[in-house]
Structures are given as structure tokens and as C-alpha cells.
Amino acid sequence: MQRFYDSLNTEIRNYLRILSPELPWFLLDYMQTPEMQFLDGISVSCGTNQTKIYNDRYYYSVLTHSFAVALIAWHFTGDKVQTLAGLFHDIATPAFKHCIDFLNGDSERQESTEERTAEIIKSSSTIRKLLKEDSIDLYNVIDYHMYPILDNQMPMLCADRLEYTLSGGLNQVRVFELNDISDFYNDLAILINEYGKHELGFTHYDLCEDFIHRISSLWPRWVEDEDRLCMQFIADIVSFLIKNKYITVDDLYSHSEKDIIDIIYSPYTSPDIQRSFLDFQKATRDSIYKGDTPPVDGSYYVSVKGKKRYLNPLTLYGKEVCRISDISNVALKDITEFLKLKQHNYVGFNFKFRP
């Protein structure tokens, strides 16, 4: 685990220490399995880090995200089973992550790639051996949806949703500094929601209100026209590679994103695909078409919906447990405005590409 820490930049290391000052060292052997190490070659940015349209502060891998979710689970539950379920929750992530959901026609739910989770864990002799040594039943760690602290229905707060919000607010749209994350995170506790289930929530409503107000400027990043265009473009590139037998679907689960890009630029791959991907890498926001009708110049465009990710957490208000939108006009306004966010029917690049 020390080698993993050393590979991260200082801000990420300090962020992870906020999530759990006590490191669960039993995760070390699981982190080193090939199935988990593969995730280090996949970015949580879903390929949008390959274009000039976006400017993430640094590379943030699915392995780091998975480890961070495990730390949150350990911090709040101290339970090895839930911690491992959190670590494994994205083990079936393919290269380019949710772009493959777009490829599968699942752009709004973005859950299609989870289908291989149980298969990957079951087929790993190393993971099975480690679980046996720890006296943990395989079937208790293959579905993190079993544990409401790890996963629940949006817009409730859970470890997975909390982690990508915190790290996204550091790396993608800067809405936090580390001291802010420390303040918000240390205010969280396990509360009982309106359905009688455990859920992470705030103990001070003013901090919860501030949290929502900050992250409301992050939410559009994950569903805006540019993001949906980039993800569908990568999905179409991957679809072309598969249809023309440059790669297989299984390659997405064994090749890093760098490996796939190397294949795109290899001498035997279509020059048209290479030119289109290079145009994508050079693209800027100024070169993007947005409208309610398709562009007429024959350039590449898409018409696809995305997943609106947002939060409406629990908070203590006196002795009552409430949703922040029920007691804060600020939070209600932030959430309502995001849900009304307009998405153009058509969005495209200024170059031609026929998938």
C-alpha cells in the first residue's frame, strides 16, 4: 500500500488521510491483485481527460476512487466486509468507464458495466484465496448495493456518491480545498432516513447547506452538452474498433485506456479513425456545435441524454432528521435549478466522423 501511496500526488494522499486517518492494512493484498491493479489504468473522467475541452488538475484513477470508497466504509462502519464490498464495487469497470454504458445504450442509468462484477471476483483465484483466509463469504462482497452506507438511491448520500463528489470537487471543478473537505467530512454521521435505513448525513444543517451550495456548481460538469458529446464520441470510436475487429469487448476489461489509444494510433488501424481521434484530442469548447436541430455541414453530432447526478442529504435540524431541501431555501434553489438545467437536443464537433 505504501507504493500505491507514493505514486499519488500530495493532495490526493492528504485527501485519503482525511477519509480514514487509520489505514485498513488488511486491504493491502487485495489492492495488489491483478483485477484491482487493472483499475489504475482507467480514469474516473471517462476519457474526457483526453481532450482540451476539459482540464482536470491531475489523473485520478478508478483504483484510487475504489480505495477511497473503501476508506469511507471503514471509517464509518469498521466492518471488513463492507470495506471490501466498497473496494470491489467498480472492479468490473472497463476502459473509458461510463462511455461503455453509452455504447450499451445505457447513458441515463450508467449501470450496464456492473454486470461483470460477480464474474470477475469469482474467477479470481487470488481474491477467493484472500477472502477464505479472512473468513469472508464471497457472496457478501460482490454486491455493494446490499449496504446502504455504500450505495443507495440518488439523491441520498452514500460512500460511492460522496467520494466522487469530494474528489471531483478537488480535481474536476475546484469547489473544495482540503480543509473544506475535512470540515464537511467530520460533520457526517450515520443517521436513520425516512425509510428506516442507515444513511450518511450531516449533524449541522448549516454545513450541509454550504456543502450543497458548493457542489451544485460541480453537478453540471457530469451531464453538460460537452460531457455527453465526448462520452458518446468515445463510445462510437470503441464501437468502430470492435466492429472492425481491432479490439474485442473483452479487451476493454484487460487493456488500459492508454493501450486502447495506442491501438487507435497503430499503423494497421484506419487513418480516418486516427484523424478523428486526433481532432477530438485537439477540440476546444469553441469548436462545439449546440442546437435544437442537427448541424447541416455533415460534421459529427449526437443526440443523447445523460445521467443527472445530484445530492439531497439528510441533516440534523435540532432533534429532527430532515432532507436539507426541506429546511433550506438555498439548497432547494440549488437543487431545483440543476434539475431544470437545459440540455441541447443536438451537440457536435466541427469535424466529420462516421462511426
Contacts in CASP RR format, 6 or more apart in sequence:
PFRMAT RR
TARGET T0000
AUTHOR 0000-0000-0000
METHOD contacts of the structure
MODEL  1
MQRFYDSLNTEIRNYLRILSPELPWFLLDYMQTPEMQFLDGISVSCGTNQ
TKIYNDRYYYSVLTHSFAVALIAWHFTGDKVQTLAGLFHDIATPAFKHCI
DFLNGDSERQESTEERTAEIIKSSSTIRKLLKEDSIDLYNVIDYHMYPIL
DNQMPMLCADRLEYTLSGGLNQVRVFELNDISDFYNDLAILINEYGKHEL
GFTHYDLCEDFIHRISSLWPRWVEDEDRLCMQFIADIVSFLIKNKYITVD
DLYSHSEKDIIDIIYSPYTSPDIQRSFLDFQKATRDSIYKGDTPPVDGSY
YVSVKGKKRYLNPLTLYGKEVCRISDISNVALKDITEFLKLKQHNYVGFN
FKFRP
1 23 0 8 1.000
1 25 0 8 1.000
1 27 0 8 1.000
1 28 0 8 1.000
1 31 0 8 1.000
4 31 0 8 1.000
4 63 0 8 1.000
4 67 0 8 1.000
5 13 0 8 1.000
5 16 0 8 1.000
8 16 0 8 1.000
8 64 0 8 1.000
9 58 0 8 1.000
11 58 0 8 1.000
11 170 0 8 1.000
11 178 0 8 1.000
12 58 0 8 1.000
12 60 0 8 1.000
12 64 0 8 1.000
14 178 0 8 1.000
15 68 0 8 1.000
15 166 0 8 1.000
15 167 0 8 1.000
15 170 0 8 1.000
15 178 0 8 1.000
15 181 0 8 1.000
16 64 0 8 1.000
16 67 0 8 1.000
16 68 0 8 1.000
16 71 0 8 1.000
18 178 0 8 1.000
18 181 0 8 1.000
18 182 0 8 1.000
18 185 0 8 1.000
19 68 0 8 1.000
19 71 0 8 1.000
19 72 0 8 1.000
19 75 0 8 1.000
19 163 0 8 1.000
19 185 0 8 1.000
20 71 0 8 1.000
20 72 0 8 1.000
20 74 0 8 1.000
20 75 0 8 1.000
22 74 0 8 1.000
22 75 0 8 1.000
23 71 0 8 1.000
24 70 0 8 1.000
24 71 0 8 1.000
24 74 0 8 1.000
24 80 0 8 1.000
24 83 0 8 1.000
26 80 0 8 1.000
26 134 0 8 1.000
27 67 0 8 1.000
27 70 0 8 1.000
27 83 0 8 1.000
27 84 0 8 1.000
27 87 0 8 1.000
29 130 0 8 1.000
30 36 0 8 1.000
30 84 0 8 1.000
30 87 0 8 1.000
30 127 0 8 1.000
30 130 0 8 1.000
31 37 0 8 1.000
31 63 0 8 1.000
31 67 0 8 1.000
31 87 0 8 1.000
33 124 0 8 1.000
33 126 0 8 1.000
33 127 0 8 1.000
33 130 0 8 1.000
34 124 0 8 1.000
34 126 0 8 1.000
35 91 0 8 1.000
35 120 0 8 1.000
35 121 0 8 1.000
35 124 0 8 1.000
35 126 0 8 1.000
35 127 0 8 1.000
36 63 0 8 1.000
36 66 0 8 1.000
36 87 0 8 1.000
36 91 0 8 1.000
37 63 0 8 1.000
38 253 0 8 1.000
38 254 0 8 1.000
38 256 0 8 1.000
39 61 0 8 1.000
39 62 0 8 1.000
39 63 0 8 1.000
39 66 0 8 1.000
39 90 0 8 1.000
39 91 0 8 1.000
39 93 0 8 1.000
40 61 0 8 1.000
40 62 0 8 1.000
40 63 0 8 1.000
40 64 0 8 1.000
41 61 0 8 1.000
41 62 0 8 1.000
41 63 0 8 1.000
41 95 0 8 1.000
41 256 0 8 1.000
41 257 0 8 1.000
41 258 0 8 1.000
42 61 0 8 1.000
42 62 0 8 1.000
42 63 0 8 1.000
42 93 0 8 1.000
42 94 0 8 1.000
42 95 0 8 1.000
42 96 0 8 1.000
42 97 0 8 1.000
42 256 0 8 1.000
42 257 0 8 1.000
43 49 0 8 1.000
43 59 0 8 1.000
43 60 0 8 1.000
43 61 0 8 1.000
43 62 0 8 1.000
43 97 0 8 1.000
43 257 0 8 1.000
44 60 0 8 1.000
44 61 0 8 1.000
44 62 0 8 1.000
44 64 0 8 1.000
44 65 0 8 1.000
44 97 0 8 1.000
44 164 0 8 1.000
44 167 0 8 1.000
44 168 0 8 1.000
45 54 0 8 1.000
45 56 0 8 1.000
45 60 0 8 1.000
45 172 0 8 1.000
46 96 0 8 1.000
46 97 0 8 1.000
46 98 0 8 1.000
46 99 0 8 1.000
46 230 0 8 1.000
46 231 0 8 1.000
46 234 0 8 1.000
47 96 0 8 1.000
47 97 0 8 1.000
47 99 0 8 1.000
47 230 0 8 1.000
47 231 0 8 1.000
47 234 0 8 1.000
47 257 0 8 1.000
48 54 0 8 1.000
48 56 0 8 1.000
48 227 0 8 1.000
48 230 0 8 1.000
48 231 0 8 1.000
49 56 0 8 1.000
49 59 0 8 1.000
50 234 0 8 1.000
50 257 0 8 1.000
50 261 0 8 1.000
50 280 0 8 1.000
50 281 0 8 1.000
51 230 0 8 1.000
51 280 0 8 1.000
51 281 0 8 1.000
51 282 0 8 1.000
51 283 0 8 1.000
52 281 0 8 1.000
52 282 0 8 1.000
52 283 0 8 1.000
52 284 0 8 1.000
53 226 0 8 1.000
53 230 0 8 1.000
53 283 0 8 1.000
53 284 0 8 1.000
53 285 0 8 1.000
53 288 0 8 1.000
54 172 0 8 1.000
54 226 0 8 1.000
54 230 0 8 1.000
56 171 0 8 1.000
56 172 0 8 1.000
57 170 0 8 1.000
57 171 0 8 1.000
57 172 0 8 1.000
57 174 0 8 1.000
58 171 0 8 1.000
60 167 0 8 1.000
60 168 0 8 1.000
60 171 0 8 1.000
62 90 0 8 1.000
62 93 0 8 1.000
62 97 0 8 1.000
64 167 0 8 1.000
65 90 0 8 1.000
65 163 0 8 1.000
65 164 0 8 1.000
65 167 0 8 1.000
66 86 0 8 1.000
66 87 0 8 1.000
66 88 0 8 1.000
66 89 0 8 1.000
66 90 0 8 1.000
66 91 0 8 1.000
67 87 0 8 1.000
68 163 0 8 1.000
68 167 0 8 1.000
69 86 0 8 1.000
69 87 0 8 1.000
69 89 0 8 1.000
69 90 0 8 1.000
69 150 0 8 1.000
69 159 0 8 1.000
69 160 0 8 1.000
69 163 0 8 1.000
70 83 0 8 1.000
70 84 0 8 1.000
70 86 0 8 1.000
70 87 0 8 1.000
72 159 0 8 1.000
72 162 0 8 1.000
72 163 0 8 1.000
73 79 0 8 1.000
73 82 0 8 1.000
73 83 0 8 1.000
73 85 0 8 1.000
73 86 0 8 1.000
73 147 0 8 1.000
73 149 0 8 1.000
73 150 0 8 1.000
73 159 0 8 1.000
74 83 0 8 1.000
76 149 0 8 1.000
76 159 0 8 1.000
76 188 0 8 1.000
76 190 0 8 1.000
76 200 0 8 1.000
77 83 0 8 1.000
77 149 0 8 1.000
80 134 0 8 1.000
80 136 0 8 1.000
81 136 0 8 1.000
81 140 0 8 1.000
81 141 0 8 1.000
82 147 0 8 1.000
82 149 0 8 1.000
82 150 0 8 1.000
84 131 0 8 1.000
84 136 0 8 1.000
84 141 0 8 1.000
85 140 0 8 1.000
85 141 0 8 1.000
85 142 0 8 1.000
85 143 0 8 1.000
85 144 0 8 1.000
85 146 0 8 1.000
85 147 0 8 1.000
85 150 0 8 1.000
86 144 0 8 1.000
86 150 0 8 1.000
86 159 0 8 1.000
86 160 0 8 1.000
88 117 0 8 1.000
88 121 0 8 1.000
88 141 0 8 1.000
88 142 0 8 1.000
88 144 0 8 1.000
89 117 0 8 1.000
89 144 0 8 1.000
89 150 0 8 1.000
89 151 0 8 1.000
89 160 0 8 1.000
91 117 0 8 1.000
91 120 0 8 1.000
91 121 0 8 1.000
92 113 0 8 1.000
92 114 0 8 1.000
92 115 0 8 1.000
92 116 0 8 1.000
92 117 0 8 1.000
92 119 0 8 1.000
92 120 0 8 1.000
92 253 0 8 1.000
93 113 0 8 1.000
94 100 0 8 1.000
94 113 0 8 1.000
94 252 0 8 1.000
94 253 0 8 1.000
95 251 0 8 1.000
95 252 0 8 1.000
95 253 0 8 1.000
95 255 0 8 1.000
95 256 0 8 1.000
95 257 0 8 1.000
95 259 0 8 1.000
95 260 0 8 1.000
96 234 0 8 1.000
96 235 0 8 1.000
96 238 0 8 1.000
96 252 0 8 1.000
96 257 0 8 1.000
96 260 0 8 1.000
97 113 0 8 1.000
98 110 0 8 1.000
98 113 0 8 1.000
98 231 0 8 1.000
99 231 0 8 1.000
99 232 0 8 1.000
99 234 0 8 1.000
99 235 0 8 1.000
99 238 0 8 1.000
100 112 0 8 1.000
100 113 0 8 1.000
100 235 0 8 1.000
100 238 0 8 1.000
100 252 0 8 1.000
101 107 0 8 1.000
101 109 0 8 1.000
101 110 0 8 1.000
101 111 0 8 1.000
101 112 0 8 1.000
101 113 0 8 1.000
102 231 0 8 1.000
102 232 0 8 1.000
102 234 0 8 1.000
102 235 0 8 1.000
102 304 0 8 1.000
103 235 0 8 1.000
103 236 0 8 1.000
103 238 0 8 1.000
103 239 0 8 1.000
104 112 0 8 1.000
104 113 0 8 1.000
105 112 0 8 1.000
106 112 0 8 1.000
107 228 0 8 1.000
107 231 0 8 1.000
107 232 0 8 1.000
107 304 0 8 1.000
107 305 0 8 1.000
107 306 0 8 1.000
107 307 0 8 1.000
108 305 0 8 1.000
108 306 0 8 1.000
108 307 0 8 1.000
109 307 0 8 1.000
110 306 0 8 1.000
110 307 0 8 1.000
116 253 0 8 1.000
117 142 0 8 1.000
117 143 0 8 1.000
118 142 0 8 1.000
118 143 0 8 1.000
120 253 0 8 1.000
121 127 0 8 1.000
121 128 0 8 1.000
121 138 0 8 1.000
121 141 0 8 1.000
121 142 0 8 1.000
122 128 0 8 1.000
122 138 0 8 1.000
122 142 0 8 1.000
128 138 0 8 1.000
131 137 0 8 1.000
131 138 0 8 1.000
131 141 0 8 1.000
140 146 0 8 1.000
144 150 0 8 1.000
144 151 0 8 1.000
144 160 0 8 1.000
145 151 0 8 1.000
148 158 0 8 1.000
148 197 0 8 1.000
148 198 0 8 1.000
148 199 0 8 1.000
149 158 0 8 1.000
149 159 0 8 1.000
149 190 0 8 1.000
149 198 0 8 1.000
149 199 0 8 1.000
149 200 0 8 1.000
150 158 0 8 1.000
150 159 0 8 1.000
150 160 0 8 1.000
151 158 0 8 1.000
151 159 0 8 1.000
151 160 0 8 1.000
151 161 0 8 1.000
152 158 0 8 1.000
152 197 0 8 1.000
152 199 0 8 1.000
154 161 0 8 1.000
154 309 0 8 1.000
154 310 0 8 1.000
154 311 0 8 1.000
155 310 0 8 1.000
155 311 0 8 1.000
155 312 0 8 1.000
155 313 0 8 1.000
155 335 0 8 1.000
156 193 0 8 1.000
156 199 0 8 1.000
156 311 0 8 1.000
156 312 0 8 1.000
156 313 0 8 1.000
156 314 0 8 1.000
157 199 0 8 1.000
157 200 0 8 1.000
157 201 0 8 1.000
157 311 0 8 1.000
157 313 0 8 1.000
157 314 0 8 1.000
158 199 0 8 1.000
158 200 0 8 1.000
159 200 0 8 1.000
161 309 0 8 1.000
161 311 0 8 1.000
162 188 0 8 1.000
162 200 0 8 1.000
165 215 0 8 1.000
165 218 0 8 1.000
165 311 0 8 1.000
166 176 0 8 1.000
166 181 0 8 1.000
166 184 0 8 1.000
166 185 0 8 1.000
168 218 0 8 1.000
169 175 0 8 1.000
169 176 0 8 1.000
169 215 0 8 1.000
169 218 0 8 1.000
170 176 0 8 1.000
170 178 0 8 1.000
170 181 0 8 1.000
172 218 0 8 1.000
172 221 0 8 1.000
173 217 0 8 1.000
173 218 0 8 1.000
173 221 0 8 1.000
175 214 0 8 1.000
175 215 0 8 1.000
175 217 0 8 1.000
175 218 0 8 1.000
176 184 0 8 1.000
176 214 0 8 1.000
180 214 0 8 1.000
183 207 0 8 1.000
184 202 0 8 1.000
184 207 0 8 1.000
184 210 0 8 1.000
184 211 0 8 1.000
187 202 0 8 1.000
187 203 0 8 1.000
187 204 0 8 1.000
187 207 0 8 1.000
187 208 0 8 1.000
188 200 0 8 1.000
188 201 0 8 1.000
188 202 0 8 1.000
188 203 0 8 1.000
189 200 0 8 1.000
189 201 0 8 1.000
189 202 0 8 1.000
189 203 0 8 1.000
190 198 0 8 1.000
190 199 0 8 1.000
190 200 0 8 1.000
190 201 0 8 1.000
191 198 0 8 1.000
191 199 0 8 1.000
191 200 0 8 1.000
191 201 0 8 1.000
191 314 0 8 1.000
191 316 0 8 1.000
191 321 0 8 1.000
192 198 0 8 1.000
192 199 0 8 1.000
192 321 0 8 1.000
193 199 0 8 1.000
193 314 0 8 1.000
193 321 0 8 1.000
194 323 0 8 1.000
199 314 0 8 1.000
200 313 0 8 1.000
200 314 0 8 1.000
201 208 0 8 1.000
201 313 0 8 1.000
201 314 0 8 1.000
201 315 0 8 1.000
202 208 0 8 1.000
202 211 0 8 1.000
202 313 0 8 1.000
202 314 0 8 1.000
202 315 0 8 1.000
202 316 0 8 1.000
202 324 0 8 1.000
203 315 0 8 1.000
203 316 0 8 1.000
204 315 0 8 1.000
204 316 0 8 1.000
205 315 0 8 1.000
205 316 0 8 1.000
205 317 0 8 1.000
205 322 0 8 1.000
205 324 0 8 1.000
205 327 0 8 1.000
205 328 0 8 1.000
208 313 0 8 1.000
208 315 0 8 1.000
208 324 0 8 1.000
208 328 0 8 1.000
208 331 0 8 1.000
209 324 0 8 1.000
209 328 0 8 1.000
209 330 0 8 1.000
209 331 0 8 1.000
211 313 0 8 1.000
212 311 0 8 1.000
212 312 0 8 1.000
212 313 0 8 1.000
212 324 0 8 1.000
212 328 0 8 1.000
212 330 0 8 1.000
212 331 0 8 1.000
212 334 0 8 1.000
212 335 0 8 1.000
213 330 0 8 1.000
213 331 0 8 1.000
213 334 0 8 1.000
215 311 0 8 1.000
216 310 0 8 1.000
216 334 0 8 1.000
216 335 0 8 1.000
216 337 0 8 1.000
216 338 0 8 1.000
219 308 0 8 1.000
219 309 0 8 1.000
219 310 0 8 1.000
219 338 0 8 1.000
220 338 0 8 1.000
220 341 0 8 1.000
221 227 0 8 1.000
222 307 0 8 1.000
222 309 0 8 1.000
223 306 0 8 1.000
223 307 0 8 1.000
223 308 0 8 1.000
223 309 0 8 1.000
223 341 0 8 1.000
223 343 0 8 1.000
224 341 0 8 1.000
224 343 0 8 1.000
225 288 0 8 1.000
225 290 0 8 1.000
225 343 0 8 1.000
225 344 0 8 1.000
225 347 0 8 1.000
226 285 0 8 1.000
226 288 0 8 1.000
226 347 0 8 1.000
228 302 0 8 1.000
228 304 0 8 1.000
228 305 0 8 1.000
228 306 0 8 1.000
228 343 0 8 1.000
228 347 0 8 1.000
229 288 0 8 1.000
229 302 0 8 1.000
229 347 0 8 1.000
229 348 0 8 1.000
229 349 0 8 1.000
230 280 0 8 1.000
232 302 0 8 1.000
232 304 0 8 1.000
233 280 0 8 1.000
233 300 0 8 1.000
233 302 0 8 1.000
233 349 0 8 1.000
233 353 0 8 1.000
234 280 0 8 1.000
236 353 0 8 1.000
236 355 0 8 1.000
237 264 0 8 1.000
237 273 0 8 1.000
237 276 0 8 1.000
237 277 0 8 1.000
237 280 0 8 1.000
237 355 0 8 1.000
238 247 0 8 1.000
238 252 0 8 1.000
238 260 0 8 1.000
239 355 0 8 1.000
240 270 0 8 1.000
240 273 0 8 1.000
240 355 0 8 1.000
241 247 0 8 1.000
241 260 0 8 1.000
241 263 0 8 1.000
241 264 0 8 1.000
241 269 0 8 1.000
241 273 0 8 1.000
242 248 0 8 1.000
242 249 0 8 1.000
244 270 0 8 1.000
246 263 0 8 1.000
246 268 0 8 1.000
246 269 0 8 1.000
247 255 0 8 1.000
247 260 0 8 1.000
247 263 0 8 1.000
251 260 0 8 1.000
252 260 0 8 1.000
255 263 0 8 1.000
261 277 0 8 1.000
263 269 0 8 1.000
264 273 0 8 1.000
264 274 0 8 1.000
264 277 0 8 1.000
265 274 0 8 1.000
265 277 0 8 1.000
272 353 0 8 1.000
276 300 0 8 1.000
276 351 0 8 1.000
276 352 0 8 1.000
276 353 0 8 1.000
279 349 0 8 1.000
279 351 0 8 1.000
279 353 0 8 1.000
280 349 0 8 1.000
283 349 0 8 1.000
283 350 0 8 1.000
283 351 0 8 1.000
287 349 0 8 1.000
287 350 0 8 1.000
288 347 0 8 1.000
288 348 0 8 1.000
288 349 0 8 1.000
288 350 0 8 1.000
289 295 0 8 1.000
289 299 0 8 1.000
289 301 0 8 1.000
289 346 0 8 1.000
289 347 0 8 1.000
289 348 0 8 1.000
289 349 0 8 1.000
289 350 0 8 1.000
290 344 0 8 1.000
290 346 0 8 1.000
290 347 0 8 1.000
290 348 0 8 1.000
291 344 0 8 1.000
291 345 0 8 1.000
291 346 0 8 1.000
291 347 0 8 1.000
292 344 0 8 1.000
292 345 0 8 1.000
292 346 0 8 1.000
293 345 0 8 1.000
293 346 0 8 1.000
294 301 0 8 1.000
294 303 0 8 1.000
294 346 0 8 1.000
295 301 0 8 1.000
295 346 0 8 1.000
295 348 0 8 1.000
298 352 0 8 1.000
299 348 0 8 1.000
299 349 0 8 1.000
299 350 0 8 1.000
299 351 0 8 1.000
299 352 0 8 1.000
300 348 0 8 1.000
300 349 0 8 1.000
300 351 0 8 1.000
300 352 0 8 1.000
300 353 0 8 1.000
300 354 0 8 1.000
301 346 0 8 1.000
301 347 0 8 1.000
301 348 0 8 1.000
301 349 0 8 1.000
302 346 0 8 1.000
302 347 0 8 1.000
302 348 0 8 1.000
303 345 0 8 1.000
303 346 0 8 1.000
303 347 0 8 1.000
305 343 0 8 1.000
306 343 0 8 1.000
308 338 0 8 1.000
308 339 0 8 1.000
308 341 0 8 1.000
310 335 0 8 1.000
310 338 0 8 1.000
310 339 0 8 1.000
312 323 0 8 1.000
312 324 0 8 1.000
312 325 0 8 1.000
312 331 0 8 1.000
312 335 0 8 1.000
313 323 0 8 1.000
313 324 0 8 1.000
314 321 0 8 1.000
314 322 0 8 1.000
314 323 0 8 1.000
314 324 0 8 1.000
315 321 0 8 1.000
315 322 0 8 1.000
315 323 0 8 1.000
315 324 0 8 1.000
315 327 0 8 1.000
316 322 0 8 1.000
317 327 0 8 1.000
324 331 0 8 1.000
325 331 0 8 1.000
325 332 0 8 1.000
325 335 0 8 1.000
END
